[in-house]
Amino acid sequence: MAGADASIEGQLAEQESRALASDEKEFYDAAIESLDKEDRELFLQQPLDILQIVRGCAGEANRKEATIKTIKFISDWRKKVGYYQNFEKNLEHEEEFHRMWPEYVCGTDKYGHFIQSLRASEIDTDGLVKIDENQLFRLQGQRMRAYSVFKQELSKRSGVQRYKHTAVIDMQGVSMSMMMGAKRILLKKILDTNSNYFPETMSKLYLLNAPMVFRAVWSVVKPWLHPITVAKISILGGGRDAQLRALAEQGIAADQLPAWVGGTSPSMPCVTIVRRIVAERAAAAAAAAPSGEASAGPAD
C-alpha cells in the first residue's frame, strides 16, 4: 500500500490496529475454552485482553500451548490480587504508592500511543519496601488497568485501536543502592507485573541519560536480542537538544513530551486517571442500583 510505514514499528502499529484475524481465532478460542466458566466470563468482558495474550504468544514454538498457559497464569494472578475489584474503591496505600513511584501521561507518538513519563530520581525505593508486597502488586495492577482503560478511550476518540503505549524514562539518578538487595528485587517484581500480566502493552521504550555502564551492557546484549525487541528500545544520549531531535526523528514532537525532556506537553499524574475511573464506576453503580442498594461497577 502506498505510503505505508515499512519500519518494524510501523508494521507492529498496523498489526495492533487490526481486529482478531482469522489465523488468530484458533488460539483465541483455545485460550477461552481453557478457563472455567467464571474466569471465561470475566475475560470476555474485555476481549482485547485476550487478543493481546494471543499476539504476545505469536513467537512461541507451540503457540496454542503458550497461549493457554499464559491466560491461565494471568487469570490466577487476577484472582489473587482482586483485579476485577480494584476500581470499586481507592486502594489502601494508593497515595503513598503514586508519590513514591510517580508516573505521568503526556501527549502521543505518531501512531497515537500515549506517552508515559517516569524519572528514576523520583522513585522512593526506601518507602516502597515498607509497603506490603502483595498490596504493591494490587496497586501496580490497578495502575496498569487504568492505562488500559485510558488507551481504550483514546482509541474510541481516534477511531484506531491502540492497546500499547510509549514510555520515556529519565535514567539520571539511578543509584547502585537501587540495583542491589531487597530494593532491586522489589523493583524487578513491580516491573515484572507489567510484562508478565499485561502482555503486548509496550510499543517503544526510550531511555534518556542512561549511565555509561548501562550503555556498555546494552551494546553487549543488543546483538543477542530479537530485532523486534531491539526496535522497541532506544537509548538516547547527548544533551536535551540532541534528545529532542532524536525523539522528533522518531515521530514524537516536543509538544507531546514532558518538561523535563524539554517538551511542552502537560503531564497528568497516573493517579488522576485511577481516581477518575474509580469515581466514575462508583457513580455508575449508584445510578444503576435500586434505592438503598449497592451494585458492582460496569466492565471496562
Secondary structure, 3 states (H helix, E strand, C coil): CCCCCCCHHHHHHHHHHCCCCHHHHHHHHHHHHCCCHHHHHHHHCCHHHHHHHHHHCCCCCCHHHHHHHHHHHHHHHHHHHCHHHCCCCCCCCHHHHHHHCCCEEEEECCCCCEEEEEEHHHCCHHHHCCCCHHHHHHHHHHHHHHHHHHHHHHHHHHCCCCCCEEEEEECCCCCHHHHCHHHHHHHHHHHHHHHHHCCCCEEEEEEECCCHHHHHHHHHHHHHCCHHHHHCEEEECCCHHHHHHHHHHCCCCHHHCCHHHCCCCCCEEHHHHHHHHHHHHHHHHHHHCCCCCCCCCCCC
